[in-house]
């Protein structure tokens, strides 16, 4: 008999215990490692939903730069009006 249900419950429990609240200092450090900056080069506004995280990324105007989770980068690279932002 398959024990898939117990594995799923264990993984879910592990995920919920590691997704606690982090301080803003930790968040900034974490963001630098987990995020990639994208620049919008379109003409109006754009909202994109990350294919992995499900997060919504809003680009309100041309030239706007938004932090994108590393997990969603490959999907956003396929959108012609988005490009990785150059580091200043």
KAFEN-V583934 format. One record per residue. N is the residue number from 0. SS is DSSP state (H for helix, E for strand, L for the rest). OMEGA is omega in whole degrees, -180 to 180 (999 if undefined). Layout:
n->N ss->SS omega->OMEGA
n->N ss->SS omega->OMEGA
This chain:
n->0 ss->L omega->-178
n->1 ss->L omega->179
n->2 ss->L omega->-175
n->3 ss->H omega->-178
n->4 ss->H omega->180
n->5 ss->H omega->178
n->6 ss->H omega->180
n->7 ss->H omega->180
n->8 ss->H omega->180
n->9 ss->H omega->179
n->10 ss->H omega->178
n->11 ss->H omega->179
n->12 ss->H omega->178
n->13 ss->H omega->-179
n->14 ss->H omega->-177
n->15 ss->H omega->179
n->16 ss->H omega->-180
n->17 ss->H omega->-178
n->18 ss->L omega->179
n->19 ss->L omega->-180
n->20 ss->L omega->177
n->21 ss->L omega->-179
n->22 ss->L omega->-178
n->23 ss->H omega->178
n->24 ss->H omega->178
n->25 ss->H omega->-180
n->26 ss->H omega->179
n->27 ss->H omega->178
n->28 ss->H omega->179
n->29 ss->H omega->-180
n->30 ss->H omega->-179
n->31 ss->H omega->-179
n->32 ss->H omega->-172
n->33 ss->H omega->-176
n->34 ss->E omega->175
n->35 ss->E omega->-179
n->36 ss->E omega->177
n->37 ss->E omega->178
n->38 ss->E omega->178
n->39 ss->E omega->-179
n->40 ss->L omega->178
n->41 ss->L omega->-175
n->42 ss->L omega->-178
n->43 ss->L omega->176
n->44 ss->L omega->-177
n->45 ss->E omega->171
n->46 ss->E omega->-178
n->47 ss->E omega->175
n->48 ss->E omega->179
n->49 ss->L omega->-176
n->50 ss->L omega->-179
n->51 ss->L omega->-176
n->52 ss->L omega->-176
n->53 ss->L omega->178
n->54 ss->L omega->177
n->55 ss->E omega->179
n->56 ss->E omega->-176
n->57 ss->E omega->174
n->58 ss->E omega->-172
n->59 ss->L omega->-177
n->60 ss->L omega->178
n->61 ss->L omega->179
n->62 ss->L omega->-179
n->63 ss->L omega->180
n->64 ss->E omega->-177
n->65 ss->E omega->175
n->66 ss->E omega->-179
n->67 ss->E omega->178
n->68 ss->E omega->-178
n->69 ss->H omega->180
n->70 ss->H omega->-176
n->71 ss->H omega->-173
n->72 ss->H omega->-176
n->73 ss->H omega->178
n->74 ss->H omega->-179
n->75 ss->H omega->178
n->76 ss->L omega->-180
n->77 ss->L omega->-178
n->78 ss->L omega->-173
n->79 ss->L omega->-177
n->80 ss->L omega->176
n->81 ss->E omega->175
n->82 ss->E omega->176
n->83 ss->E omega->-179
n->84 ss->L omega->176
n->85 ss->L omega->177
n->86 ss->L omega->-179
n->87 ss->L omega->999
